[in-house]
Amino acid sequence: MPTIQYGHHQVNYELSGEAGRPVITFLNGLTQNANLWKTYAAHFVPRGYRVLAYDMLGQGRSSKPVIDIKLSMHADLLDHLLTELGIEKTHLASISFGGIVGLDFAIRYGKRLHSLTAMSTFAELTPQLDLLGAVMLQGLAEVGLPYLQSMLYPMNMSSDWIAANRERIPAMKRAGYIGNDAYAMQNLMESFVEFQPLTPALKKITVPTLVMNGEFDFFTPRECHETIRREIANSRLLIIQRAYHAFTLEMPEVTMRQIEIFLQQVESDTWQGDQSVWIAADDPTAETQWLPLAGDWNRAVQIAPPNGPSKAKRTTAAAPRRKSAPRKATS
């Protein structure tokens, strides 16, 4: 991978596709690296895009300073990287830790964006996230990186994926140990000590924004994405069916299709950022990919919409009434 210099640090990046085409930049999650976006580059480059992926400070093959990585440095680094590569504006797709960086970048460097895709992320630490992050940091500091990796697999992936990949997981963990430094990772996590909620500044984001949340993501649940949807006027929230936190890895075909639709709408000037909520098809080849989501999307158990029946018929536990299955976005 080629590199650029950022202060005293070296940053590795990969830029694929022909010059002059629209650029999509992908931002990694906490323990990820640029290589994980190769499938996305293989999808988007033949469709007329350039794809930029890079290792943030503390990740992959980039420098891993063990002190003094402030959260704001990551957005500043991306601005520097784009300038060094001669990229004036980019589409930005970001997940988890990278999603926070993406929101910060959109707030402070919004003029460099065509659009923003924010996946599995948050703008502020909810009490639940705060305690969860503290436990993860404690595990990393007191036990080590292998322990953190072992925590993240069941938190990020579905049982189906774990069952199908159980034999590969030890090798994947070893690859993670090689590509990550425990002290740099600890510093990345400790950067949240001074983290100030981005929520008050989200209204500054004016570019088309697609917010994507896995249906079963309990790491960054719906309340986190609801905050982002509510505060960014030019946004929509898209829920990925049966997905957990790391759906970009578990469901790449579904994820790429949704990003592709979003970018097509942005570039054709047909995007409608109306803060509406949609559900994505679980078949990326389906003719209809987005269906509007009725009811209260913040609840796991759906209730009737406000214009529904005012009183529901009462049934006994001994003889429950059968209800039709909810409609799925599969076609």
RODO-2510 file (C-alpha; in nm, 4 decimals, decimal comma):
residues 331
     n   res          X          Y          Z
     1     m     0,0000     0,0000     0,0000
     2     p     0,1257     0,3534    -0,0715
     3     t     0,1690     0,5993     0,2147
     4     i     0,1466     0,9683     0,2965
     5     q     0,3077     1,1589     0,5802
     6     y     0,0890     1,3263     0,8442
     7     g     0,3093     1,5106     1,0881
     8     h     0,5412     1,2482     1,2332
     9     h     0,3077     0,9678     1,1325
    10     q     0,2850     0,7447     0,8279
    11     v    -0,0584     0,6625     0,6864
    12     n    -0,1205     0,3697     0,4540
    13     y    -0,3956     0,3942     0,1959
    14     e    -0,5338     0,2202    -0,1144
    15     l    -0,6902     0,4168    -0,3999
    16     s    -0,8525     0,2131    -0,6785
    17     g    -1,0189     0,3242    -1,0003
    18     e    -0,9572     0,5738    -1,2774
    19     a    -0,8763     0,9376    -1,2046
    20     g    -1,1596     1,1810    -1,2628
    21     r    -1,4333     0,9490    -1,1401
    22     p    -1,6405     1,0125    -0,8233
    23     v    -1,4597     0,8933    -0,5103
    24     i    -1,6064     0,6827    -0,2288
    25     t    -1,3996     0,6871     0,0903
    26     f    -1,4543     0,4103     0,3466
    27     l    -1,3772     0,4579     0,7168
    28     n    -1,2916     0,1577     0,9358
    29     g    -1,4353     0,0364     1,2598
    30     l    -1,2140     0,0211     1,5679
    31     t    -1,0314    -0,3080     1,5001
    32     q    -1,0629    -0,3033     1,1200
    33     n    -0,8191    -0,2122     0,8440
    34     a    -0,8256    -0,0956     0,4830
    35     n    -0,8000    -0,4481     0,3394
    36     l    -1,1549    -0,5237     0,4548
    37     w    -1,2907    -0,2847     0,1882
    38     k    -1,1364    -0,4733    -0,1074
    39     t    -1,4707    -0,6419    -0,1798
    40     y    -1,6314    -0,2982    -0,1918
    41     a    -1,3658    -0,1682    -0,4308
    42     a    -1,4229    -0,4703    -0,6551
    43     h    -1,7940    -0,3831    -0,6611
    44     f    -1,7807    -0,0055    -0,7089
    45     v    -1,4788     0,0448    -0,9379
    46     p    -1,6411    -0,1367    -1,2356
    47     r    -1,9501     0,0821    -1,1735
    48     g    -1,7575     0,4022    -1,2411
    49     y    -1,6216     0,5022    -0,8992
    50     r    -1,2815     0,5384    -0,7382
    51     v    -1,2533     0,3770    -0,3943
    52     l    -1,0289     0,5112    -0,1189
    53     a    -0,9609     0,3087     0,1955
    54     y    -0,6914     0,3732     0,4530
    55     d    -0,5687     0,2679     0,7947
    56     m    -0,6418     0,5361     1,0523
    57     l    -0,3714     0,6146     1,3075
    58     g    -0,3426     0,3195     1,5409
    59     q    -0,4691     0,0721     1,2809
    60     g    -0,3290    -0,1720     1,0253
    61     r    -0,0048    -0,0584     0,8631
    62     s    -0,0327     0,3070     0,9609
    63     s     0,1682     0,4490     1,2505
    64     k     0,0533     0,3370     1,5930
    65     p     0,1330     0,6105     1,8421
    66     v     0,0550     0,4917     2,1922
    67     i    -0,0209     0,8405     2,3254
    68     d    -0,1794     1,1627     2,2075
    69     i    -0,4341     1,0385     1,9540
    70     k    -0,7287     1,2702     1,9976
    71     l    -1,0587     1,1819     1,8380
    72     s    -1,0603     1,5037     1,6362
    73     m    -0,7263     1,4084     1,4773
    74     h    -0,8952     1,1459     1,2623
    75     a    -1,1147     1,3933     1,0756
    76     d    -0,8146     1,6260     1,0379
    77     l    -0,6137     1,3350     0,8978
    78     l    -0,8827     1,2564     0,6393
    79     d    -0,8846     1,6210     0,5282
    80     h    -0,5053     1,6048     0,4885
    81     l    -0,5222     1,2738     0,2997
    82     l    -0,7781     1,4045     0,0502
    83     t    -0,5655     1,7143    -0,0106
    84     e    -0,2502     1,5088    -0,0639
    85     l    -0,4306     1,2884    -0,3169
    86     g    -0,5827     1,5818    -0,5021
    87     i    -0,9405     1,4810    -0,4144
    88     e    -1,1573     1,7882    -0,3720
    89     k    -1,4786     1,6106    -0,2677
    90     t    -1,5780     1,2544    -0,1814
    91     h    -1,8706     1,0362    -0,0882
    92     l    -1,7958     0,9136     0,2655
    93     a    -1,9122     0,5755     0,3997
    94     s    -1,8264     0,5038     0,7630
    95     i    -1,9017     0,2398     1,0239
    96     s    -1,8878     0,2207     1,4057
    97     f    -1,5754     0,4073     1,5301
    98     g    -1,5275     0,5316     1,1753
    99     g    -1,8875     0,6478     1,1798
   100     i    -1,8088     0,8895     1,4625
   101     v    -1,5133     1,0188     1,2619
   102     g    -1,7426     1,0500     0,9589
   103     l    -1,9953     1,2585     1,1533
   104     d    -1,7182     1,4799     1,2898
   105     f    -1,5762     1,5232     0,9388
   106     a    -1,9191     1,6107     0,7976
   107     i    -1,9645     1,8715     1,0709
   108     r    -1,6249     2,0380     1,0289
   109     y    -1,5330     1,9599     0,6675
   110     g    -1,8750     1,9261     0,5074
   111     k    -1,7709     2,1213     0,1977
   112     r    -1,5499     1,8267     0,1012
   113     l    -1,8430     1,5840     0,0878
   114     h    -2,0915     1,4824    -0,1794
   115     s    -2,2727     1,2573     0,0691
   116     l    -2,2399     1,0750     0,3998
   117     t    -2,3304     0,7157     0,4872
   118     a    -2,3234     0,6550     0,8648
   119     m    -2,3522     0,2897     0,9679
   120     s    -2,3681     0,1228     1,3125
   121     t    -2,2544     0,4361     1,4924
   122     f    -2,3507     0,7084     1,7412
   123     a    -2,3211     1,0816     1,8018
   124     e    -2,3165     1,0637     2,1807
   125     l    -2,2410     0,8093     2,4498
   126     t    -2,5659     0,6825     2,5935
   127     p    -2,5406     0,5469     2,9514
   128     q    -2,5497     0,1938     2,8113
   129     l    -2,2727     0,2645     2,5581
   130     d    -2,0660     0,4427     2,8201
   131     l    -2,0670     0,1413     3,0515
   132     l    -2,0114    -0,1006     2,7651
   133     g    -1,7120     0,0993     2,6426
   134     a    -1,5675     0,1059     2,9937
   135     v    -1,5938    -0,2738     3,0161
   136     m    -1,4241    -0,3146     2,6767
   137     l    -1,1418    -0,0815     2,7760
   138     q    -1,0984    -0,2608     3,1081
   139     g    -1,0809    -0,5951     2,9292
   140     l    -0,8217    -0,4642     2,6829
   141     a    -0,6057    -0,3016     2,9526
   142     e    -0,6244    -0,5769     3,2156
   143     v    -0,6478    -0,8922     3,0027
   144     g    -0,5333    -0,8006     2,6552
   145     l    -0,6256    -0,7723     2,2897
   146     p    -0,7197    -1,1433     2,2493
   147     y    -0,9855    -1,0945     2,5169
   148     l    -1,1254    -0,7879     2,3374
   149     q    -1,1351    -0,9791     2,0094
   150     s    -1,3208    -1,2621     2,1784
   151     m    -1,5760    -1,0125     2,3123
   152     l    -1,6308    -0,8442     1,9769
   153     y    -1,7187    -1,1488     1,7671
   154     p    -2,0398    -1,2383     1,9532
   155     m    -2,1233    -0,8697     1,9952
   156     n    -2,0823    -0,7874     1,6261
   157     m    -2,1961    -1,0959     1,4381
   158     s    -2,5037    -1,3188     1,4233
   159     s    -2,5217    -1,6772     1,5486
   160     d    -2,5620    -1,7963     1,1885
   161     w    -2,2400    -1,6243     1,0829
   162     i    -2,0498    -1,7526     1,3866
   163     a    -2,1723    -2,1077     1,3247
   164     a    -2,0700    -2,0919     0,9586
   165     n    -1,7276    -1,9435     1,0342
   166     r    -1,6401    -2,1008     1,3685
   167     e    -1,3406    -2,2904     1,2280
   168     r    -1,2036    -1,9724     1,0650
   169     i    -1,2414    -1,7470     1,3677
   170     p    -0,9106    -1,8454     1,5390
   171     a    -0,7163    -1,7567     1,2224
   172     m    -0,9134    -1,4330     1,1878
   173     k    -0,8281    -1,3450     1,5469
   174     r    -0,4569    -1,4089     1,4823
   175     a    -0,4720    -1,1791     1,1793
   176     g    -0,6252    -0,9187     1,4083
   177     y    -0,3415    -0,9547     1,6586
   178     i    -0,0862    -0,8978     1,3816
   179     g    -0,2657    -0,5938     1,2412
   180     n    -0,3382    -0,4240     1,5724
   181     d    -0,1278    -0,2952     1,8582
   182     a    -0,2806    -0,3262     2,2054
   183     y    -0,1406     0,0041     2,3333
   184     a    -0,2500     0,1965     2,0225
   185     m    -0,5921     0,0334     2,0462
   186     q    -0,6148     0,1317     2,4110
   187     n    -0,5302     0,4899     2,3188
   188     l    -0,7986     0,4925     2,0489
   189     m    -1,0535     0,3842     2,3065
   190     e    -0,9241     0,6313     2,5662
   191     s    -0,9762     0,9147     2,3178
   192     f    -1,3397     0,8991     2,4285
   193     v    -1,2397     1,0285     2,7720
   194     e    -1,2565     1,3810     2,6287
   195     f    -1,5328     1,3005     2,3802
   196     q    -1,7977     1,5677     2,3617
   197     p    -2,1372     1,4723     2,2149
   198     l    -2,1658     1,5572     1,8470
   199     t    -2,5449     1,5817     1,8708
   200     p    -2,5622     1,9627     1,9187
   201     a    -2,3618     2,0111     1,5962
   202     l    -2,5366     1,7516     1,3760
   203     k    -2,7625     2,0192     1,2280
   204     k    -2,4531     2,1565     1,0552
   205     i    -2,4515     1,8467     0,8324
   206     t    -2,6370     1,9467     0,5170
   207     v    -2,5155     1,6872     0,2645
   208     p    -2,7399     1,3903     0,1758
   209     t    -2,7030     1,1464     0,4656
   210     l    -2,8007     0,7792     0,4740
   211     v    -2,8098     0,6332     0,8258
   212     m    -2,7965     0,2513     0,8332
   213     n    -2,8734     0,0386     1,1397
   214     g    -2,8845    -0,3388     1,1753
   215     e    -3,2217    -0,4702     1,2926
   216     f    -3,0590    -0,6616     1,5798
   217     d    -2,7650    -0,4303     1,6540
   218     f    -2,7513    -0,4222     2,0343
   219     f    -2,4038    -0,2628     2,0380
   220     t    -2,5262     0,0642     1,8799
   221     p    -2,9030     0,0169     1,8975
   222     r    -3,1820     0,2116     1,7303
   223     e    -3,1791     0,4961     1,9829
   224     c    -2,8294     0,5924     1,8651
   225     h    -2,9344     0,6133     1,5009
   226     e    -3,2622     0,7819     1,5846
   227     t    -3,0645     1,0730     1,7307
   228     i    -2,8695     1,1116     1,4073
   229     r    -3,1825     1,0840     1,1896
   230     r    -3,3694     1,3372     1,3993
   231     e    -3,0917     1,5984     1,4002
   232     i    -2,9854     1,5809     1,0328
   233     a    -3,2606     1,7297     0,8163
   234     n    -3,1248     1,5879     0,4878
   235     s    -3,1270     1,2273     0,6084
   236     r    -3,3052     0,8955     0,5933
   237     l    -3,2774     0,5955     0,8241
   238     l    -3,2494     0,2544     0,6578
   239     i    -3,2845    -0,0607     0,8703
   240     i    -3,1005    -0,3721     0,7493
   241     q    -3,3060    -0,6839     0,8162
   242     r    -3,1667    -0,9529     1,0481
   243     a    -2,8378    -0,7621     1,0681
   244     y    -2,6130    -0,7098     1,3691
   245     h    -2,3443    -0,4469     1,4270
   246     a    -2,0883    -0,5519     1,1650
   247     f    -2,3270    -0,5985     0,8729
   248     t    -2,0702    -0,4532     0,6291
   249     l    -1,8702    -0,7728     0,6904
   250     e    -2,1544    -1,0182     0,7381
   251     m    -2,3808    -0,8903     0,4587
   252     p    -2,1533    -0,7154     0,2073
   253     e    -2,3812    -0,7731    -0,0946
   254     v    -2,6823    -0,6229     0,0829
   255     t    -2,4744    -0,3319     0,2162
   256     m    -2,3149    -0,2520    -0,1184
   257     r    -2,6538    -0,2541    -0,2901
   258     q    -2,7985    -0,0035    -0,0435
   259     i    -2,4983     0,2297    -0,0745
   260     e    -2,5168     0,1999    -0,4520
   261     i    -2,8858     0,3002    -0,4569
   262     f    -2,8128     0,5945    -0,2286
   263     l    -2,5265     0,7201    -0,4458
   264     q    -2,7362     0,6847    -0,7606
   265     q    -3,0065     0,8987    -0,6025
   266     v    -2,7549     1,1609    -0,4904
   267     e    -2,5829     1,1813    -0,8286
   268     s    -2,9100     1,1873    -1,0240
   269     d    -3,0456     1,4596    -0,7928
   270     t    -3,3421     1,2404    -0,6952
   271     w    -3,2453     1,1980    -0,3292
   272     q    -3,5125     1,3076    -0,0841
   273     g    -3,3709     1,3744     0,2595
   274     d    -3,6971     1,3840     0,4504
   275     q    -3,5924     1,2049     0,7727
   276     s    -3,8164     0,9099     0,6799
   277     v    -3,7494     0,5513     0,7884
   278     w    -3,7201     0,2560     0,5502
   279     i    -3,6463    -0,1153     0,5600
   280     a    -3,3990    -0,2651     0,3147
   281     a    -3,4669    -0,5772     0,1116
   282     d    -3,2748    -0,8779     0,2380
   283     d    -3,2255    -0,9895    -0,1251
   284     p    -2,9871    -0,7523    -0,3054
   285     t    -3,1258    -0,8661    -0,6431
   286     a    -3,4879    -0,7792    -0,5572
   287     e    -3,6519    -0,5251    -0,7861
   288     t    -3,7778    -0,3130    -0,4935
   289     q    -3,5030    -0,2478    -0,2410
   290     w    -3,6520     0,0051     0,0011
   291     l    -3,9953    -0,0168     0,1609
   292     p    -4,1317     0,2486     0,3995
   293     l    -4,1490     0,1346     0,7606
   294     a    -4,4780     0,2019     0,9362
   295     g    -4,5384     0,2009     1,3087
   296     d    -4,2865     0,2833     1,5800
   297     w    -3,9440     0,1862     1,4452
   298     n    -3,7867     0,2273     1,7887
   299     r    -3,9738    -0,0747     1,9209
   300     a    -3,8894    -0,4395     1,8686
   301     v    -4,2586    -0,5279     1,9112
   302     q    -4,4520    -0,3231     1,6581
   303     i    -4,7671    -0,1417     1,7579
   304     a    -5,0469    -0,0065     1,5410
   305     p    -4,9751     0,3289     1,3734
   306     p    -5,1562     0,6367     1,5110
   307     n    -5,4361     0,6099     1,2507
   308     g    -5,4969     0,2452     1,3334
   309     p    -5,7881     0,1025     1,5312
   310     s    -5,8424     0,2810     1,8616
   311     k    -5,9335    -0,0344     2,0503
   312     a    -5,8024    -0,3844     1,9963
   313     k    -6,0271    -0,6827     2,0548
   314     r    -5,9336    -0,8669     2,3688
   315     t    -5,8501    -1,2343     2,3387
   316     t    -5,7971    -1,4952     2,6044
   317     a    -5,4681    -1,6712     2,6668
   318     a    -5,6395    -2,0058     2,6068
   319     a    -5,7611    -1,9144     2,2592
   320     p    -5,5347    -1,6521     2,1044
   321     r    -5,6354    -1,5005     1,7731
   322     r    -5,4007    -1,5806     1,4844
   323     k    -5,2441    -1,2796     1,3179
   324     s    -5,1028    -1,2552     0,9711
   325     a    -4,7244    -1,2292     0,9429
   326     p    -4,5806    -0,8817     0,8873
   327     r    -4,4872    -0,7961     0,5325
   328     k    -4,1151    -0,8391     0,4547
   329     a    -3,9155    -0,6354     0,2074
   330     t    -3,8064    -0,9231    -0,0124
   331     s    -3,9307    -0,8140    -0,3500
***
